[in-house]
Amino acid sequence: MSVDGWNTVLVLGGIRSGKSEFAESLVTDAPVVRYVATAPEGDPEDTEWATRLAAHRARRPGSWTTEETTEDPRRLADMLESAEPNEMLLVDDLGGWVTVLLDPDHQPADDVATIAELAEAIRGCAARVVLVSPEVGLSLVPTTPLGRAFTDALGAANRAVADACDAVVLVVAGQPVWLKPAATIEQAAPATTSTATVTAAATAPVVASLADAEPTPEVQLPDVLTHTPPASPPQEAGNPWAAPTMALPMVATGLVIQPGMELPMPNEYEGPQAVDRLATLDVPGAGLGVLDRVVGFAAATQGTSVPAAWDSVRVLLLHGDHAGGASAGTVAGESARRAAQARAGQGALARLAAESGASLQVVDTPASAPIEDQPALTPDQVESALRYGWRLAEQAADAGVQLLVLGACGAGTEAAAAAVLAATAGAEPPAVLGRVITDSGEIDDAAWMIRCAAVRDALHRTRRSSRGAKDILAELGGGDVAVATGVLLGATARRVPVLLDGPVGVAAGMVSRDLAGQARHWCLLADHGGHPAVRLAADVLGLTPLLDLRLDLGEGANALVALPLLRSVLALSAGLPAHPSLDGGDDTDPGADEPESTDPSYADPDLTEPDFAEPDSTEPDFAEPEPAGPGPASTGADEQPASGWRAG
């Protein structure tokens, strides 16, 4: 099933909107489908109508059975009431059903009662049902009594059936927009369907909040804050951070995350314009070098040619261990100690977060089984992990976070990421597995070989398995990669950029390509950290590392080292004026240093100011900046955040 979690769904759409094709896509995975045809055969001389019917028949697989209700409209309700729980019914469409209902041969008849019977049969149907119906309420009012009777009856039928169905989707120009279940709760999660396009209006109805889903950990800011983050320039009007962008289908089981999701892309115009603008700034040298990519990335993700420095930053540290050979060479309990250290505001990651004024959120992910022997997660765990990660990103966007830093700490994460890369990019495990370094700084080649063997055996075990995104997460990726994938997707939906750091983040980026190819365009890689897996994944994803510091402080910490530099670049690009030669003059009063003269004809050419005048020593171009005001108060870390995990 392409969309899971519903029992009955109504697919609405106009003429040639693609509603029938979309409805058929919902049942493609069902082993047995009963296709219920409602349209009458029509006039034998009407070749165009016959061609339409033939096209519908040609699309149906041979395994489907076809039944008709053209003789008696009430038969449709009887079929729904008698359907078995293991059956799948596709009714196409209610427009034909209403046509037969209004046929003079069936009159006099109580049309209202028949429609009510149909709605009641849908509510009590034990089978799964997809109903297709034309949406004619947006067209002009027909000029004939028969036309008005048809539109009125079809509108009443659509309303009754929509109320009875679990889900309703409107297909417009081939793009489905889910209408139900939904709620108009302000600041709810934005999302999309498998093939839905983005609805740009930030005020559009959005999906229900995931407040009843898996609990998310609390966010803390370590109490060692010693640095006030730079102030950002004022936000442009009409360009709010993390504005809602779209609506995803919400079902009884929660958020639907599936392959082919159509999420928003960064602004393709503002990025190049921001980079071109750098050439006009008043800088004495050649500019920002390769760091102009930071400006272009920030401009595209913020939707403005003058991007602001990221003020509100949140670090997500995913903690989850992998059992078996993947964790060879690690000390038992070491990852838990690192996670507890981060929660207490201690260690490299917490102190760097405090220095950067970034909040820190430690997230416990489900433990992963040994991949050489069995799948790392069950399918239900994968679904829960994806939704959990999405909600983490959603929670950050609702809190006004402008940049997410994604890191991980856990035994076996490098081997799991290597397995994902081998499955998605065809890499050889030895080529993407970094050397194993012990706590004493020694290289453990024996542990490295055990990890390679574990990844090799896992790939051999899954050689005939599907290579779909969720299958890879279940078989090889494990809990941390699955949650990280959900974070990337949720951040993309909310237009929040993500700073990747380490193998887990890039492995999630590889998996997310099949779920939503737009996710990689919202990712930035500060440094490869010397990891061969990061190098390969970055090349496949088109992410060029900005730096080559080869830091190995742990996932997340390497990115935080680079964060002040990236912020400085953005602040500089936003604050510097244009060069005087391009701006029409200098910032100072052009007549301030000229001698006074009572002769209006005075104009000594030797005293004429050249295009690039030497600044007066008493008044430099760049005045001493005033001291910054007090920054935001740091939040204490006296209480431990609740960082629990609930799967399924």
ABEGO torsion letter per residue (X at the ends): XABBGBABBBBBEBBGAGAAAAAAAAAAABABBBBBBABBAEBAABAAAAAAAAAAAAABBAABBBBBAAABAAAAAAAAAABBAABBBBBOBAAAAAAAAABAAAOBBBAAAAAAAAAAAAAABABBBBBBBBBAAABBBBABAAAAAAAAAAAAAAAAAAAABABBBBBBGGBBBBAOBBBBBBGBBBBBBAABBBBABAABBBBBBAAABBBBBBBBBBAABABBBBBBBBBBBGBBBGBBABBBBBBAAEBBBBBGBBBBBBBAAAAAAAAAAAAABBBABAEAEAAAAAAAAAAAAAGBABBBBBABBBBBBBBBBBBEAAABGBBBGAAAAAAAAAAAGBEAAAAAAAAAGBBBBBBBBBBBBBAAABBABBAAAAAAAAAAAAAAAAAAAAAGBABBBBBBBBBGAAAAAAAAAAAAAGBBAAAABBBBBBAAGBBBAAAAAAAAAAAAAAAAAAAABBABAAAAAAAAAEAAAAAAAAAAAAAAAAGBBBBBBEAAAAAAAAAAAAABAAAAAABBBABAGGBAAAAAAAAAAGBBBABBAGBBAEBGAAAAAAAAAAAAAAAAAAABBBBAAAAGEBABBAAAABBBBABAABBBAAABBBABBBBBAABBABBBBBBBBBBBBBBBAABBBBBBBBBX
